[in-house]
Amino acid sequence: TLSYMHFHPIIMVTTKLMLLGFITQLSSSTAHAAKWNGIRRRVLRSSTALFSTRGGSEQVKEYSYRRISTTICHRHGDRTSITALKDEDYWRSTLPKPEILKEIARGTLIKRSDKSTKHSANPKGCWGKLTQLGILQMIALGSQLKEELSDTSRPLAPKDIRVISTDFPRTIQSVQAVILGLGLFPDGEDVVIDCRHTHWMIPDPQPRNSEEQLQLEQYLISRPHMVQKEEEMRPLAIRCTNALKEHLGQNAFGIKMGIDVPAGDDQRVLPWAQLAEITCCLDVRDRLPKGITPEDKRAISSHLAWRWFQSLRHPRLANLAMNKFATEIINVMQPHTDSPRLTIYSCHDSSLLGLICAFHLETPARWPEYGSFLQVDLLEREAAVPDGNNSQQNELVVRFSLNGELLRSHWDGEPRDEIPLKMLCNNFNSSCNKGIESPQFEKQ
C-alpha cells in the first residue's frame, strides 16, 4: 500500500512539478513509487499469455489468451477522515492546492444529474477530501494500468475508454488522476466522467433504494451470531473510542455509514465504520494516539470487513444492493462492437466488497485500502494444443483480481480461476431470480 511516509519527501517537489507542467514525468515517477511498495502486476502480462489448466483426468491443457476488454473498479485515493478531528490546520495542509486540482481536471468533462448526492460521507470543510498522497496513489494506478494494457499497435485513446464515478469530489478527482496516469492528453477531445449513477454504485445509498433492503439489513445484523460477536468486540470499540475522544472534533458522533449496530445506551461508542476510517487516516501518518496500536487498527478493519461480508454474502441483500452495478459490468462484456476496451468505475471500498459478494468471489486477505482496484478481464481463450478430435473452440472467459492478486469465483462451491462468460451470466441471472421477494425472516 502506498503510504504517507513513503511519499512525504516528494510531495512538495511533486506540487512544484505539477504547477510547472511536468505531468508526464510525474506519472513516470509515481509508477516507480508503486513498484517500491509492492503493487503486484497481474499474472496476465500481455494479450497472448499462456496458462496451463488441469482437467479431471489430470491432463494438462495449455491455452493462449487475447484480451478483449478490461473493467476497473477502483476505490478513491487517500483522504482525510470523514469524521471531524482536531488540529484542522494540519489536515488542511494535506490537501492539494486548487492549481493541482485544476491541472488533473484538464481534458475531462463531468456529467451530473439534476439531483445532488446526499450522503453522510459527503465532504464537509476539509473532511472527506482527497489528499496530495491520494492524487499520487491514483496517478500511480493509472501508470500501472497503462503499462499492463498498452498495445503498441493500438494505443489507448479517449474514445476507447468509458469512465463512471460516484458524485463525490474525492472519487471524481481520483479518476481524473488515473486518467492522467494513463497518459491520455486529448487534443480537443475530453474524457467524459459520468457521475449520474451514485445510487447504484454503493451498497448503502442514503436513503436506501428500497424499504426491503433496509429491513433485511436490520434483520441480518440482529442474528444471534452477529449479536454475540458484537458483544465480544465491544471492549475494543469502547477502549479505542475513549482513546480517540481527545482527538475528535465537533459533531463526531452520529455519522451513519454502511450497516452498523447502534451503540449501547450506557456510553457513546463510535460505530465500526468510523473507528476504521479514523484509525486508518491516523495510522498512515503515524499519528495513532496512545492506547491504540497498529494491531488494534487491523482488528477494527478486519471486524468491519467481517460484518460487511456477513451481510452482503446473503444472496437477496447482494441482489438488492449490487444487482444494477454487477449487471452493468456484465453487459459491457457482451460481444457488442461498440463496447469500450477499458471501463473505469471510480467508487468506494463498500462498492468493491459488494461486487465481490455479487460475483461470488473469494474473500480477499485484507480490506481494500485506498487506491485498491477490482479488475475484471474479458479474455478470448484458445487451446494452444488442440484436442485430438479438433473440437476445441475459442471461448470468452472472465478473470477477476484485486490489486493484481487473483480472486477465484465460487459458484455451486466450485472455485474457478476463470469462468466462461456464458456460465457467469447464467449463474448471475439465476442468483438474481431466486425469489422476487425476500423470504420470510426466520430465527436462525
N, C-alpha and C positions, 0 to 999 in steps of 0.2 A: 504494500500500500504506500502511495506517495504521501509523505508526512511533512508537516510544517518544518520540522528540524532539518530535513533534507533540503528543502527549498529556501529556507530563511536567508542564507547568504546570497542568494541570487535574485531575490525578489526586487530589491531596489535597482539592480542592474537591468533586470527584465523590464521594469517600468520605463526606464530611460530608453531601452532599445525599442520598445513598442512605440513610444512617443516619437522616436526618430524614424520610424517606419521600417525597421529591420524585422519584419514579421516572419519572413521565410526562415531567417537564421534562428529566430526564437523557436519556431516549430521544430527545427532540427535539434536544437539543444535540449528541448524537453523530451524528445524521443529518446535521447541518451539517458536522461534522468529516469525515464520509465524503466530502462534496462537496469540501471543501478539498483532499482528497488524490486527487481524480480518479477515484473509483469510477464507472465509466461505467454509465449507465442502459441498459437493454435497448432494442433497436430497436423491439420491440413494446411500445408505451406504453399501450395500452388494449385493451379486449376487442373493438374494432371497427376496428383499424388497417388501412390499405390498403397493399398491396405490389404491385409490378409484376414480372412474370417474362416471359422471352422463350422461346418455343418454337423448334424447329429452323428454322422459316421466318422467324424474327426478328419474328413478330407479338407485340406487347405485350399481355399479359393482366393485368388488374387483379383482385385478389382482396380480399375482406373476410374478417376472421378473428374468431372468437369463442373466447375461452379456455375450455377445458373443465376442465383441471386443470393443476397445476404440481407438479413434483418438484424439491426442492432437496437436493443432496448437498454438504455443506459440510465443509471442514477446520476443526478446532478453532482457537481464537484463540491469540494469542501465549502462549508457555510458557517456563519455564526449561528449560535443556538437560537431556536425559535423562542425559547424561554428567556425573558429579560434577566440579565445578570448585572452585577455592579461592575465598576471600572469600565464604564461605557466608552471612555476615550480610547482605551486600549483596543477594544473590539472594533471601534470605528477605524482605527489605524490598520486593521487587517483587510479592509475593503479596497477594491480597486478604484483608482481615480476615474472621474467621469470621462476623461480623454481616452482611457484604455477601453472602457465600455463602448465608446463611440467607434473606436478602431475595430473591435471584434464584431460590431454590428454591421460594418461596411459590407455591402453586397448581399444583404439579407432583407427580406420583406416579410413582415409579420401579419398574418391574417387572424383576426379576432372575431368572436361573436358579439352580438349587441349586449349580452348579459355578462356582467363581471363575475369572476370566480370568487365565491365566498367560502372561505375555509379558515379554520383556526391556525393552520400552518402558513398562512399568508404572511409576508414580511411586515413588520411594524418598526419604524425607525431604522436602526442598524441591525435589527434582529431578523434571522432567517434569510440572510442575504449571502450571495456567492462572494467568496474571498479571493484575494490575489492567488493564494495557493490553489483554490478551486479552478481558476482560469488555467493555471499551468497544468493541472491534472488533466483537464479536458482537451487542451491542445496536444498533450502527450498521447491521449487516447486517439485523437484524430490522426496523428502521425503514425501511430501503431497500425491503425486501420488502413491508412494509405499504403504502408509497406506491405501489408498482407494482401490487400485487394488490388494492388497495382497490376495492370496489364499493359505492357508497352505498346501493344497493337491497338488497344482501346483504353486510353487514359480516362479516368472519371471526369465527367463534366457536369455542370449544374442540371442538365436535362436528364442525367442518369440517376439522380437521387430524389427521394421524397422524404420530407422532414416533418414530423409531427411532434408537438411538445405540449405538456400541460401549461396552463396560462399562469405560471409563476415566474417572476423575474429570474430566479436562480436557474430554472430549467431552460428558459429561453437563452439566457447568456451562456449556459453550459454548452448547448448545442451550437451556438454561434462560435464558441471556441473550438469545438470539434470540427466544424466546417473549415475553420482557419487552419487547423492541423492537417486536414485533408489536402490542403493546398489549392482549394477552389477559389481562384481570384477571377470572377467572371467579368467580362468586358461588356457592360451594358445588359447583362442577364443576371437578375437577382435570384438567389436561392430562397424559395418561399418556405416559411415556417408556419405550419398550420396549428393554431392554438385554440381551436374551437371544440375540442373533444375531451376536456379535462374530466368530465363527469364519468366517462367510461375508461379512463386511463389509470384511475386509482381505485382500490377496492373499498375505500372509506370516504366517498364524497359526502359533503355536508350541504343539504340533507341527503340521506340515502336515496338510491334510485327506486326503492320500493319499501313499503312497510313490512313486507315478508322478510326481506333481508335483515332489517333491524331486529325483528322479533327472533329470527333464527340466530343472530349473533348473541343476543341476550341468553337464549336457551343454551347455546354451546358453551359459553363461559361459566354457566351455572351448573354444569355437570359435576358430579361428586369428585372425580379425579382432578378436575381443574380447581375446584374449591380447596381440596386438600393440598395441592401443590402451592396455591397462593398462601395458605397458612404456613407452609414450610419456608417459603421465601420471604414472608413479611418482615422478619427481623432484619434482613439485608436492606429492604426498602426503607424501613424506619431509620436504621443506622446511617444510610447514605443520604437520606433526606435531611437528617439532623446535621450531618457534616457539611451539606451544601447551603444551609439556611443563611449563613452569613455572607454567602456569595450571590444570593438571589436578589433580583431587582423587584420592582413593583409589579403586582398582578401576576406573579409567577405561578400561583396555584389556580386551578380551574380550567386550564387549557385541555381541550379534548382532542386527542389524536389517536386514530386507529381504534382497536377494540380493546377496552381496558376495564378491569374490575374496579368499581368505585372504592375509594379509601374508606376505612372504618370511621366511626363517629368519634373515637377516643382521641385521635390526633390527626393532624394534617400530614398526609403522606403523598409524595409525588407519584403519579402513575408511572408504570414501567417505561412507556414511550418517552416521557420527559426525562426520567433518570438516565435512559440510554443516550438521548441526544445531548444532554448537558455533559455527562462524563466523557462522551466521545470528543466533543469540542475542546474540553479542558485537557484531556489526555494527549491529544495531538500536539498541543502546545506546552506539554509538561507543566500544566497548571492544576492538576488534581489536588484538592485540599487534603490536609492531614485527616486521616480517618477513612479515606477511600484509596484503595490500592489498584494497580492495573488489573489484578486478578478479580477484584470486585467489579470493575468496569466490564470485564469479559463475562463475568457471571450474569450481570444485568442484561447484556446484549444477548447472551445465549438463552436466558429465560424469556426475553421478549420474542425471540425467534421461535422458541418452542410454543409459546402462546399463539402466535400467528399461524403456525403450521397446524396446530391442533384444531383451529377453526377453519382455515381455508382448505384443509385436506377433506373437509366434509363436501361431498360432491355437489350437493344442492347449493351450498354457500359459494363454492368456487364458480358455479354456473351463474348465480345471481350477481356476483361481484365482478367476474372477469370474462364472462362469455363474449361480450362485444369486442373487447381488446384481443382476445385469443382468436376470435373469428376473423378479425381484420388481418392478423398475421397469416392465418391460413389462406385467406382469399388472395393475398398478394403473391402467394406461391403457386397459384393455379397457372397453368400454361397459357397465359394471355400474352400477346405480342407487346402490349403496352405496359407490362409490369416493369417497375424500375429495377435496375441492377442492385441498388442499395437503398434500403428504407431505414430511417433512423427515428426512433421514438425517444424523446428526452423526458424522463419521468422520475420516479422515486423508488426508494427501497421497497416500500409496500407493493409497488407495481411489479417489481421483479419477483417478489415472493408469491404474489398472486398468480403470475404467469407460470411459475414453476409448479404450482399446485394444479392449475387448469390443464397443463400439458402432461401431468402425471410424471414429472421429472424427479429424480432422486434428490434428497435433501442435501444442500451444499454443506461443506465442512464449517463454514463461517458465515456470519451475517454479511450481506453485500454492502461494503463500506462505500464511502464517497467515490464516485467515478467508476463503480462496478458496472459491468455490462453483460447482458444475456445476449448471446449470438445464436442466430438461427440460420443455418446454411441449407439452401436447397441445392442438391447435387445430382448430376446425372451419373449413374453408376453403370459401368460396363465391365463385364468379365474380361480380365486380361488374358486368361486361358479359357477359351470357350469349352462348354461341355461337349462330350463326345457326340451327343445327338444334335449339336448345334441349335439347341432350343433356347439358349440364353439370349434374352432381350435386354436392351437398355432400360433402366428403371430410375424414376425420380425418387430420391430418398432425402430425409431431413436429419440433420445432425445439430444437437444443442450443446452449448458450452456456456460456462460462467467464468468470466475473466480468463479465458483461454483453457480452462480445465473442463474436460468432457463431463456432461450431465446425461446419464442414461435415462431413457424413458421407460416407465413401468406401467404397461397396460396388461391386465389379467395376470399380474405377478411376474411377468417375464421381462427381465432387463434387456434393453437393446441399445447398443452404441449408436445405431442409426435406425430409422424407421421409414419404411416406404410411405410416400406421401398419401397414397390411397388408403393405406391402413390407418395413418394418423387421422385423416379426415373421417373415416368410418368410426374409429374409436371415439373421437371427439364428439361427433354428432350423436353417437349412441349415448354417451355420458350426459349430453345436454337434454336428451329426450327421456331420461329416466325420471318420469314424474313431472307433470306440468306444475303441480302444486307441491309444497313441502309436505313430507309425510307428517302424520300427527306426532307431536313431540312426546316421546315416551321416556320414562325414567330409565336411566342406564346404570 
